[in-house]
Structures are given as structure tokens and as C-alpha cells.
Amino acid sequence: MAKLRYGIIGAGGCGKGKHLASYSLLADQVQIVAVCDIIAEKADAAADQFGAEAAYTDYRQMLAEEKLDLVSVATPNFVHAPAAIAALEAGAHVHCEKPASMTPELVQSMVDAKNRTGRKLMIGLNNRFTPWAQFAKQWVLAGNLGEIYHAKCGWKRRRGIPGKGGWFTTKAQSGGGPLIDLGVHFLDVCNYLLDFPQPATCSGSTYSKFADCGTSTMSSNKFATAESTYDVEDLAVGFVRYVNGISLELEFSWASNTAQEYNYIELYGTKGGLKYEKGQLTLFEDFQGTVLDASPKLKNDGAWGNAETRHFVDCILNDREVLSKPEEAVKIMQIIQGIYQSAATGGEVRVG
Ligand SMILES: NC(=O)c1ccc[n+]([C@@H]2O[C@H](COP(=O)([O-])OP(=O)(O)OC[C@H]3O[C@@H](n4cnc5c(N)ncnc54)[C@H](O)[C@@H]3O)[C@@H](O)[C@H]2O)c1
């Protein structure tokens, strides 16, 4: 069987560390053919490191010349929609990094391109593919929580603003701060466990307090200079009501005077509950009049992205449905946009 001809758009931290590293482990099925980055040195270095034949600085040229079957998009967020749509239209299946794009309308345009071309499009939400998220999904599906009526999720860092002063902190290129960057991961897992109900209203607040802060716990943190941009939030909090009556509280921050980095999801059900926090999943139950906590011992599945790339290759080769669907990403972006609009206007926003 011919190998899938693979190319990548964006050879930065995630492109190399997640996509190229994990697709290179699938050498029986995938041939890394071409790397594109607008910075020629980065494209050349990644092509050398992962044995690609060609390096490009223009993804449209790469797509026209290489006849790729599979393309990763791991650029700054504002490039996701145009690059993914161009790759789908060139006939490739596309593995696009999170957040799918910056607005629900842009994500919908990616869904439309996927439907028009008949190719597959998967969003790189690696937390979905973790053993804890998959165990939690099966636990919920088995009815162990009864009726779920409320949820909470969050991800907070003490000092962890990525690429400060670069594209991450420039709203026109990122779409926002920690809500769209970290929030998209845990909002996605939380909504996956809730079976993606339609959001109805959002209210929220955002704060930007750490632009001038000089302490960092991230090696990639570059400090803002007078010329650099920091026009995104560093804390977002919010409340979502769904059409089916479920509610969700959220908080996402890159920098806060709080405990060191941690993330969590909590589900409240009539029969049981569930909490994921600091790498541990805990299941809350009632047994014969006694409350009971259970902690599954889950195996880790190896490095960042491996389970996800294996899954996408299997979906392509065996024509299966992808786990992390762009249609679901439209709903997540409705929530994110709703929180940002509410924070800007000070009122509750109707979404969807
Ligand atoms: N799934 C995860 O856990 C995870 C983690 C980190 C980043 N990400 C996502 O990956 C994406 C990239 O983040 P990163 O941390 O690697 O950023 P980065 O800045 O390290 O890398 C982005 C790369 O894209 C290149 N680029 C920019 N515009 C381009 C274009 N038009 N064509 C080709 N290349 C272009 C840049 O030169 C850079 O090398 C973002 O969407 C981010 O949200 C996901």
C-alpha cells in the first residue's frame, strides 16, 4: 500500500514537537514529504531533522507542487482557516491545530470546505485522546452520573504567558488570550463529556493585568517591549447556560496570583460526580447509603500527539469518522466568542 504523502504548514514548537515528532513514528504508513514555514531557516531545519525532501515558505506553492494526502496546520491561529481550506481544496486530509480558528463563522467555513471536498478535517485537541478523558467518556456513557446538570472547568497558571509580545498576545493573530488558547482544550473535553449540548447564553469577564509583569515560569515567555503587542486577556471567567438547562462555570488564566499551574474538570450528576484535577480522575458515587470515591489507575499513552496522529491515520486509511470533529469546534467557538462579547458589553449574550 502506498504511504500517505504528508506535509506540514508551520514548523514551530507545536509543528515540530507534536506533529512532525508523532507522524515520524508512523513511517510504515506516512512519508514526510514537505515542510512549510514562512521563515525559510525553520522550514529547512525541520525538513532536515525529519527527512522531508522539500522545504517551502509558501504553503500554496507546496500544496500545488507536492500532491499531498495529509497536511498538518500548526501556524498561529489566524492562518488556520485559510491554510486548512487551501489544503482541503488541494485534495489533502487536514489535521489542524487548536483552536480550529478564531470565530465560529471561520470554523464553519472550514466545515463547509471539508463537506465540499469530501476530505477529512480533524482538530488537534490532544486532551480528548488522553486515557482519563476516554475513561471519563465511557463512565458517563454507562450512566454512572445519572442526569448531569452542572459542570466546571478551568486551567490556571501562576506565570505562563506564551510568547509574550508575539502572536499569542496579539488579538488579531490569536483571537484572544488564555480563553481561546488553554480554554479551548478543557471546554472541548467538558463539552465532549456533556455530549455537546447547544450553548444558549454566555456571560463573562476578562482581565489583563500581567502585561508588565517580569516574572515567568515558562521558558518560552518573552517579555513585552514598548513595541510589542499585548492586547489580549490574561484571565477569563464565565458562565454558560445550554438549551437543555445544563450550566457551566469556567476560568482560564495565563497569569494569576494563585497556586502553580493546574487544570480541572468537574461534572455534577444526580447519581454520581466526576472530577479531573492535576492528572488524577476521581469518580464520586453512592453505594448502599455510603458515599464512595474511586480513582482509576490509568496508563499514560506516551508523548504529546501520538494517540491523536495514530487515530487520524486510521480514520484516513479505513474511512472512519474522526473523534475531534470541526462541527463540535463551531460550538466551542460560539462559547468563546460569547464570553468575549459579554466581557466587552457587560451583559449576557445569546449564542448559537
Ligand atoms: N495542542 C497543543 O497542546 C498545542 C500546544 C502549543 C501550540 N498549539 C497550537 O499550535 C499552533 C502553533 O503554535 P506554536 O506554539 O507552535 O507557535 P510557534 O510560533 O512556535 O510556531 C508557529 C510557526 O508557524 C509559522 N508560520 C506563521 N505563519 C505561517 C504561514 N502563513 N505559513 C507557514 N508557516 C507560518 C511561524 O513562522 C512559526 O514557525 C497554534 O495554533 C497553537 O494554538 C497547540
The ligand as an ORCA input file, in Angstrom:
! r2SCAN-3c Opt
* xyz 0 1
  N      -2.284     21.074     21.064
  C      -1.456     21.688     21.882
  O      -1.255     21.278     23.019
  C      -0.732     22.923     21.392
  C       0.390     23.409     22.068
  C       1.046     24.540     21.564
  C       0.546     25.176     20.438
  N      -0.582     24.698     19.831
  C      -1.140     25.383     18.668
  O      -0.230     25.231     17.575
  C      -0.227     26.415     16.783
  C       1.208     26.919     16.689
  O       1.672     27.218     17.993
  P       3.240     27.185     18.323
  O       3.361     27.238     19.795
  O       3.891     26.086     17.570
  O       3.674     28.590     17.707
  P       5.094     28.951     17.083
  O       5.099     30.421     16.975
  O       6.179     28.241     17.824
  O       5.053     28.285     15.613
  C       4.243     28.776     14.574
  C       5.052     28.639     13.286
  O       4.211     28.968     12.163
  C       4.987     29.716     11.237
  N       4.069     30.459     10.366
  C       3.411     31.609     10.606
  N       2.642     31.940      9.553
  C       2.829     30.978      8.611
  C       2.326     30.768      7.301
  N       1.459     31.625      6.731
  N       2.757     29.691      6.613
  C       3.653     28.821      7.151
  N       4.149     28.967      8.409
  C       3.745     30.032      9.130
  C       5.875     30.580     12.114
  O       6.991     31.073     11.403
  C       6.250     29.605     13.223
  O       7.424     28.894     12.932
  C      -1.186     27.375     17.449
  O      -2.422     27.334     16.825
  C      -1.308     26.877     18.876
  O      -2.559     27.163     19.471
  C      -1.207     23.587     20.286
*
